[in-house]
Amino acid sequence: MRHPSVRALARPLVLAAVVSAVPLVSVAPASADSIVLGGFPVDAADTPWTVALSSRDRFGGTRSGQFCGGVAVGRTTVLTAAHCLGEEVLGTPPEGVRDLKVVAGRTDLLSDQGREIPVRDVWVNPAHDDVSNSGDFAVVTLSEALPPGSTIGMAPDGDPAYRAGEGAVVLGWGDTSGGGDYAGSLRGAPVRVLPDPRCEAAYPGGAEGQYRADTMLCAGTDEGGRDACQGDSGGPLVARGKLIGLVSFGSGCGRPDSPGVYTRVSAVLRTLGWDAAATTGKSRVGRPGGA
């Protein structure tokens, strides 16, 4: 599914909330030709925790240098996909990217709206398996704090937001057709959390990855057509107003038999030791092992 501009190149995502997935946006209804595969326009002011990873040096000045999505879970802490910060995508280790930034509060990537914040530190999950795509997450620390109200809560283990059939929204600036037509403005697409057996059947192991229910979830629709795509990797999947997934991988974009696969946020919380804090709602997230 999505490995950044690369959908990898597997493929990245976006969305808006079927119901109260997000304290939501005033959005236009989805139409057949709308962007982000089956999506619709979203104002960044309504989802301020949806951010873009950017490097003009590596990806050019068009669209603010955006190459992946991310999610602000703390005022200086952003979650994204591990594969977004790999050498296959960046051409160098992340510390070699001199202008790596997070773009926040910018609906239209062709504008100068919002802020471009330099990245202070990057931690890529050392347990990320690029064969199965398990553990596909990284933590980005910002050099400046986002304003209050710019973050989203994370759903811990057992949260009903993970139940099969739950309405969710995926958000991003990625490919809107599966053919390299990248969105200039933020888009969202409504999907549903799918049962693990269906996800396992779609990805039993192979070139695209292997579905593992303990670290992943998948989402889509029975008829296909709504999905994340290239350029959406690392972006948020939101249900019941909480972050439940990070765009990770998939086969093609919007195929009914190949739903999008996301890094399960409850697994991220366990790995980072943030799960207890998330459950109490008093989390102080930061760089793993410190800060």
C-alpha positions, 0 to 999 in steps of 0.5 A: 500500500503505501510506501511514500512518494513511494507508496513504496511504494506500497501506498499511504492514506487519508480520511474523514470521519464516518460519524464522530471519528474526528471532532470534525471538519466541515467537509464536502460530500465525497464524489467519484472524482474527489481526491485521495481515493474516494475522499473529500477536502479537509481543512487542516484547522479541523485536524491540526494533528495531521502533519506532513514530513518535508524535505525540499532538498530531497523531494523538490519545492513543489508541494512544500517538499512533502513526502509522507504524513505524520501525526502530532501526539504531543506538542513536540512529538510526531508519529510516522511510518518507519519506512518513511525515514529509511534510506530507500525513501530518503537516499540517506539516513535521516540525520543526513537530510539537512532540511527535514521538517514537519509542516503543520497547519497547512491545508494547501501544500502550495501555500505558505499557511501554517508552520514548517518546523525543523526536526530535532531528533528522529528515532526509528523503531529498531524492530521494524521488519521491512519484509512483513512491515511489522513495527512500521513506526518512528518518532520525530521530535520537533525543535519547536512546540506546536500550539495547545490543541494541536495533538490527538489522543491514542487508543490503547489496547481494548479500545472499542475504536479497534472493533471490526466494522468501526467507522474510521477516517484516513487523512493525507496529501497522497495520490488521489487516483493510484496513477501518480495524481498527488493532492495539493490539499489535504483530503480525507476518506471514510473507511471501516476497520475490517476483521483480522481474518480478512486482512490475513487472507489479503496479505498471507505473506509475499512481496507486499508484506504479511498481516500480523494482527498484534501489530497491524490493523486493516481498513477499507470498504467492501466495494473498494475505491476508498483508501490511502495511496502513495504519499500518505504513508505515516498519516493518521487513521482515526476512529471515535476521535482517537488515533488507531493507525498509521498508514503503512502498506497495501497492494495497489490503491482502493482495491476491494480485495487488498485493503489498506494496512496500518500500524496498530497504535496500541502496539506502538504504545506498548513498545514505547511504554506509553500505554499506561499513560494513554489509558489515564489520558495523562500521557507525556509523550517524548523520545523513546528512552528519554526526552 
